[in-house]
Amino acid sequence: MKKRHRFYFTTMIFFIFLPIQSCITFTNKETVIERSEKDQPEWIQDNWQQNLEKDSVYLIFKKTDIYNLNLGLKQAQSAAILQTSHLIMNKIQKTLLTKLPASSNNSNKKRDSILYELSQVVTSNRLAVVSQPALPKDVYWEYRQRDTDNGPERFYIVWVLLSVPKIDYESALRTTARSLTKSEHSDIVDLGQNILQQMNPH
């Protein structure tokens, strides 16, 4: 009899907690209702490999929580152009992270110190970036729905693909690399020197 009561009690607890757990999982779910194109363009993917043009470099700007599409499209493109220097330095920071020497991974403390200094260098050089206004090359948007505590919420996300002169990007990268060569970290100095050598092979 005790075993039967214990079984009923366990079953009741299971059914009480099951819907709560389901709600938590469902809360973070977003559903795409509509797209500006049938399929997502390749350029908004995180692993997109840019096909380098001779004179241009691509940058990607993303704006979310838009509730008026026409107004949001204009605001997203304007914001993308205004943040050109920020986007350039973000791209440079990603480039630096991929070029870090393997020795920088010897310890978490060392890597954290290097990453912090790289972030500081990128931030300090952001204000020094001189670039011509970026040109929007493409715009893509999605209309999504997410579940919130107040019920379903619908909103737009807009991605803007920008093109900036390659010479401006390389100028910012060169300035950043020179700053890296002044570091007290040998790995960061090597990184800066390697970038400068690649940009000026002769």
C-alpha positions in Angstrom: 0.0 0.0 0.0 2.8 2.4 0.9 4.5 1.6 -2.5 1.3 2.5 -4.3 0.9 5.8 -2.5 4.5 6.6 -3.2 3.9 5.9 -6.9 0.9 8.2 -7.0 2.8 11.0 -5.2 5.8 10.7 -7.6 3.4 10.7 -10.6 1.6 13.9 -9.4 5.0 15.7 -8.9 6.1 14.7 -12.4 2.9 16.1 -14.0 3.1 19.3 -11.9 6.7 20.1 -13.0 6.4 19.0 -16.6 4.3 22.0 -17.9 6.6 24.4 -16.1 9.7 23.0 -17.7 7.9 23.1 -21.1 7.0 26.8 -20.7 10.6 27.7 -19.9 11.8 26.0 -23.0 9.1 27.6 -25.2 9.7 31.1 -23.8 13.0 31.5 -25.7 11.6 30.2 -29.0 11.4 32.6 -32.0 9.4 31.7 -35.1 10.1 33.3 -38.5 6.7 34.5 -39.9 7.9 36.3 -43.0 11.2 37.0 -44.9 12.2 39.6 -47.4 13.7 36.7 -49.4 12.7 33.0 -49.7 16.0 31.9 -48.1 18.4 33.7 -45.9 21.3 35.2 -47.9 24.7 33.7 -47.3 26.2 37.0 -46.1 24.2 37.0 -42.8 25.6 33.6 -41.7 28.2 33.7 -39.0 30.6 31.5 -41.0 30.2 33.5 -44.3 33.4 33.7 -46.2 33.5 37.0 -47.9 34.5 37.0 -51.6 37.0 39.8 -51.5 36.6 42.4 -54.1 39.6 44.3 -55.4 38.7 47.7 -53.9 36.0 46.9 -51.2 35.5 45.2 -47.9 32.1 44.1 -46.6 30.7 44.9 -43.2 27.4 43.7 -41.6 25.1 45.6 -39.3 22.2 44.1 -37.5 19.3 45.9 -35.8 16.5 44.0 -33.9 13.3 44.8 -32.0 11.9 46.9 -34.9 8.1 47.3 -34.9 7.6 49.5 -38.0 9.2 48.0 -41.0 9.4 51.1 -43.3 10.8 53.3 -40.5 13.1 50.5 -39.3 14.6 50.0 -42.7 15.6 53.6 -42.9 16.9 53.8 -39.3 18.9 50.6 -39.7 20.6 51.8 -42.9 21.3 55.2 -41.3 22.7 53.7 -38.1 24.9 51.3 -40.2 26.4 54.2 -42.1 27.0 56.2 -38.9 28.7 53.2 -37.2 31.1 52.5 -40.0 34.2 53.0 -37.9 32.8 50.8 -35.1 32.0 48.1 -37.7 35.5 48.3 -39.2 37.1 47.9 -35.8 34.8 45.0 -34.9 35.9 43.3 -38.1 39.6 44.0 -37.3 39.1 42.6 -33.8 37.8 39.3 -35.3 40.7 39.2 -37.6 43.2 39.6 -34.7 41.6 36.8 -32.8 41.9 34.4 -35.7 45.6 35.3 -36.1 46.7 34.9 -32.4 49.6 32.5 -32.1 49.0 29.1 -30.6 51.2 29.9 -27.7 48.6 32.4 -26.4 46.4 29.4 -25.4 49.0 28.0 -23.0 47.0 29.3 -20.0 43.6 30.8 -19.4 45.1 33.7 -17.4 47.5 34.6 -20.2 44.9 34.4 -22.9 42.5 36.5 -20.8 45.2 39.2 -20.4 45.9 39.1 -24.2 42.2 39.4 -25.1 41.7 42.3 -22.7 44.7 44.2 -24.2 43.5 43.5 -27.8 40.1 44.9 -26.8 41.7 48.0 -25.3 43.8 48.6 -28.5 40.8 48.2 -30.7 38.7 50.6 -28.6 41.4 53.2 -28.5 41.9 53.0 -32.3 38.2 53.2 -33.1 38.2 57.0 -32.8 41.2 57.3 -35.1 39.5 55.5 -38.0 39.1 57.7 -41.0 36.7 56.2 -43.6 34.5 57.4 -46.4 30.8 56.9 -45.9 29.9 53.2 -46.2 27.5 52.2 -49.0 24.6 49.8 -48.4 24.9 46.9 -50.8 22.0 44.8 -49.7 19.3 44.7 -47.0 17.5 41.7 -45.6 14.8 41.5 -43.0 12.8 38.9 -41.1 9.4 39.2 -39.3 9.5 37.1 -36.1 7.4 36.1 -33.2 8.6 35.2 -29.7 6.7 34.3 -26.6 7.0 36.6 -23.6 5.4 36.8 -20.2 2.8 39.2 -21.7 2.0 36.9 -24.6 3.3 36.6 -28.2 5.4 39.6 -29.4 6.1 40.2 -33.1 9.0 42.3 -34.4 11.4 42.7 -37.3 15.1 42.1 -37.5 17.0 44.0 -40.3 20.5 43.2 -41.6 22.4 45.7 -43.7 25.4 44.7 -45.9 27.8 47.6 -46.3 30.7 48.2 -48.6 33.7 50.3 -47.5 36.9 51.2 -49.5 39.5 48.5 -48.9 42.1 51.2 -48.5 40.2 52.6 -45.5 40.0 49.1 -43.8 43.7 48.4 -44.5 44.6 51.8 -43.0 42.8 51.1 -39.8 44.3 47.6 -39.7 47.8 48.9 -40.2 47.4 51.6 -37.4 46.1 48.9 -35.1 49.0 46.6 -35.9 51.5 49.3 -35.1 49.8 49.8 -31.7 50.2 46.1 -31.1 53.9 46.2 -31.6 54.2 48.5 -28.6 52.8 45.9 -26.2 54.7 44.2 -23.4 53.2 40.9 -24.4 55.5 39.1 -26.9 52.6 37.3 -28.5 50.8 40.6 -29.2 54.0 42.2 -30.5 54.5 39.2 -32.9 50.9 39.5 -34.0 51.3 43.2 -34.9 54.6 42.5 -36.7 53.2 39.6 -38.7 50.2 41.7 -39.8 52.5 44.5 -40.9 54.8 42.1 -42.8 51.8 40.6 -44.6 50.5 44.0 -45.6 54.0 45.2 -46.7 55.7 42.0 -48.0 58.6 43.9 -49.6 
